[in-house]
Amino acid sequence: MNVVKDVKHSGLIVDARGEKLLIQEHPSIGRGSIVVVGLNKVQHFDSTKTTTDFLKALKSLIVQ
């Protein structure tokens, strides 16, 4: 069953460079991975390891 889930879901790219957040799934990024693209940096978070990585990704958007 995990194989089917992995095919349907991929990682996320969160583009925080504009006035609005652009959030898209991207098949080249593994399931549970979040890439946050900001004005000055790009960060990678892995929510499959810990839920705190997902929270770090969200908090990184606020601190920019």
N, CA, C and O of each residue as an XYZ file, in Angstrom:
256
protein
N       0.811     -1.194      0.000
C       0.000      0.000      0.000
C       0.858      1.264      0.000
O       0.448      2.270     -0.579
N       2.020      1.247      0.621
C       2.886      2.429      0.631
C       3.322      2.830     -0.765
O       3.498      4.016     -1.045
N       3.496      1.862     -1.637
C       3.914      2.185     -3.004
C       2.856      3.033     -3.695
O       3.186      3.989     -4.397
N       1.601      2.693     -3.502
C       0.519      3.461     -4.108
C       0.483      4.870     -3.531
O       0.296      5.834     -4.275
N       0.656      5.006     -2.229
C       0.665      6.323     -1.608
C       1.811      7.165     -2.141
O       1.627      8.350     -2.419
N       3.000      6.571     -2.290
C       4.159      7.303     -2.773
C       3.976      7.793     -4.199
O       4.492      8.850     -4.562
N       3.251      7.043     -5.007
C       3.021      7.453     -6.384
C       2.094      8.668     -6.426
O       2.284      9.563     -7.249
N       1.100      8.704     -5.548
C       0.129      9.782     -5.557
C       0.654     11.079     -4.957
O       0.263     12.160     -5.398
N       1.525     10.996     -3.970
C       1.955     12.180     -3.243
C       3.453     12.397     -3.406
O       4.252     11.463     -3.345
N       3.796     13.633     -3.611
C       5.215     13.977     -3.705
C       5.495     15.075     -2.692
O       4.631     15.436     -1.893
N       6.706     15.599     -2.734
C       7.072     16.669     -1.823
C       6.490     18.001     -2.252
O       5.879     18.122     -3.314
N       6.692     18.989     -1.409
C       6.140     20.315     -1.669
C       7.240     21.348     -1.878
O       8.301     21.288     -1.257
N       6.966     22.283     -2.754
C       7.793     23.473     -2.897
C       6.936     24.648     -2.444
O       5.840     24.867     -2.960
N       7.448     25.399     -1.476
C       6.767     26.590     -1.000
C       7.598     27.781     -1.456
O       8.717     27.985     -0.985
N       7.055     28.553     -2.360
C       7.747     29.724     -2.898
C       7.241     30.953     -2.153
O       6.099     31.376     -2.334
N       8.104     31.521     -1.315
C       7.725     32.663     -0.484
C       8.365     33.951     -0.980
O       8.502     34.906     -0.214
N       8.759     33.994     -2.249
C       9.435     35.178     -2.786
C       8.475     36.283     -3.198
O       8.871     37.447     -3.249
N       7.247     35.955     -3.488
C       6.287     36.962     -3.940
C       5.390     37.443     -2.816
O       5.615     37.130     -1.647
N       4.379     38.200     -3.179
C       3.433     38.708     -2.192
C       2.548     37.595     -1.642
O       2.125     37.644     -0.488
N       2.271     36.594     -2.472
C       1.462     35.449     -2.050
C       2.334     34.200     -2.029
O       3.251     34.055     -2.837
N       2.036     33.304     -1.097
C       2.733     32.021     -1.062
C       2.261     31.161     -2.222
O       1.066     31.087     -2.505
N       3.198     30.516     -2.887
C       2.869     29.576     -3.945
C       3.299     28.197     -3.455
O       4.487     27.947     -3.249
N       2.340     27.314     -3.271
C       2.616     25.971     -2.755
C       2.234     24.967     -3.826
O       1.090     24.921     -4.279
N       3.224     24.153     -4.229
C       2.990     23.166     -5.283
C       3.625     21.834     -4.921
O       4.695     21.779     -4.313
N       2.948     20.766     -5.305
C       3.566     19.444     -5.228
C       4.551     19.328     -6.381
O       4.336     19.882     -7.458
N       5.636     18.597     -6.138
C       6.610     18.396     -7.212
C       7.086     16.944     -7.175
O       7.590     16.484     -6.150
N       6.931     16.220     -8.284
C       7.248     14.792     -8.297
C       8.726     14.464     -8.082
O       9.053     13.335     -7.714
N       9.612     15.411     -8.301
C      11.040     15.109     -8.110
C      11.470     15.229     -6.654
O      12.605     14.899     -6.310
N      10.569     15.699     -5.799
C      10.860     15.824     -4.371
C      10.135     14.701     -3.653
O       8.949     14.463     -3.883
N      10.847     14.022     -2.793
C      10.291     12.868     -2.107
C       9.132     13.206     -1.188
O       9.019     14.323     -0.683
N       8.279     12.220     -0.985
C       7.115     12.368     -0.109
C       7.568     12.820      1.276
O       8.501     12.253      1.844
N       6.915     13.829      1.813
C       7.236     14.328      3.147
C       8.283     15.427      3.163
O       8.518     16.045      4.201
N       8.912     15.674      2.027
C       9.919     16.733      1.954
C       9.261     18.061      1.595
O       8.334     18.121      0.787
N       9.764     19.113      2.213
C       9.268     20.457      1.941
C      10.473     21.332      1.637
O      11.407     21.413      2.435
N      10.450     21.982      0.487
C      11.508     22.924      0.118
C      10.890     24.315      0.171
O       9.923     24.608     -0.532
N      11.466     25.170      1.019
C      10.979     26.537      1.171
C      11.960     27.464      0.467
O      13.140     27.509      0.814
N      11.468     28.201     -0.519
C      12.294     29.133     -1.280
C      11.939     30.541     -0.828
O      10.825     31.017     -1.044
N      12.902     31.195     -0.198
C      12.701     32.557      0.264
C      13.517     33.530     -0.576
O      14.178     33.130     -1.534
N      13.468     34.778     -0.222
C      14.225     35.796     -0.966
C      15.734     35.581     -0.849
O      16.470     35.791     -1.814
N      16.190     35.166      0.326
C      17.627     35.065      0.566
C      18.155     33.656      0.771
O      19.367     33.458      0.855
N      17.264     32.672      0.852
C      17.742     31.312      1.113
C      16.728     30.268      0.670
O      15.547     30.547      0.465
N      17.242     29.061      0.534
C      16.408     27.891      0.237
C      16.640     26.906      1.373
O      17.780     26.615      1.735
N      15.541     26.395      1.932
C      15.650     25.459      3.039
C      14.903     24.179      2.715
O      13.885     24.192      2.022
N      15.430     23.066      3.232
C      14.796     21.758      3.041
C      14.396     21.209      4.398
O      15.176     21.249      5.350
N      13.179     20.699      4.481
C      12.679     20.097      5.708
C      12.104     18.730      5.374
O      11.526     18.538      4.305
N      12.264     17.781      6.290
C      11.777     16.421      6.070
C      10.765     16.076      7.154
O      11.140     15.762      8.283
N       9.500     16.134      6.813
C       8.453     15.876      7.805
C       8.253     14.391      8.084
O       7.474     14.037      8.970
N       8.942     13.507      7.344
C       8.819     12.074      7.629
C       9.646     11.685      8.842
O       9.356     10.686      9.500
N      10.670     12.464      9.142
C      11.534     12.150     10.298
C      10.907     12.646     11.591
O      10.792     11.898     12.562
N      10.504     13.904     11.600
C       9.857     14.469     12.783
C       8.823     15.503     12.341
O       8.950     16.123     11.285
N       7.831     15.668     13.151
C       6.838     16.690     12.834
C       7.400     18.086     13.074
O       6.864     19.068     12.561
N       8.482     18.178     13.853
C       9.051     19.503     14.108
C       9.649     20.090     12.834
O       9.710     21.313     12.705
N      10.094     19.260     11.888
C      10.601     19.793     10.629
C       9.499     20.504      9.856
O       9.746     21.528      9.220
N       8.301     19.973      9.907
C       7.180     20.633      9.240
C       6.896     21.975      9.908
O       6.636     22.968      9.229
N       6.946     22.004     11.235
C       6.725     23.257     11.947
C       7.847     24.259     11.668
O       7.592     25.459     11.560
N       9.071     23.779     11.552
C      10.193     24.662     11.214
C       9.987     25.286      9.832
O      10.295     26.459      9.623
N       9.472     24.506      8.908
C       9.231     25.019      7.553
C       8.208     26.151      7.610
O       8.392     27.185      6.967
N       7.149     25.965      8.364
C       6.135     27.010      8.476
C       6.681     28.249      9.189
O       6.413     29.376      8.772
N       7.438     28.041     10.253
C       7.995     29.173     10.999
C       9.023     29.933     10.179
O       9.167     31.145     10.342
N       9.741     29.245      9.301
C      10.753     29.920      8.484
C      10.121     30.945      7.551
O      10.774     31.910      7.154
N       8.867     30.743      7.203
C       8.166     31.690      6.338
C       7.844     32.990      7.068
O       7.807     34.061      6.463
N       7.616     32.884      8.352
C       7.267     34.052      9.155
C       8.497     34.904      9.454
O       8.407     36.131      9.502
N       9.643     34.259      9.653
C      10.853     34.942     10.089
C      11.555     35.669      8.944
O      12.406     36.516      9.214
N      11.244     35.385      7.698
C      11.954     35.983      6.579
C      11.817     37.421      6.643
O      12.344     38.131      5.786
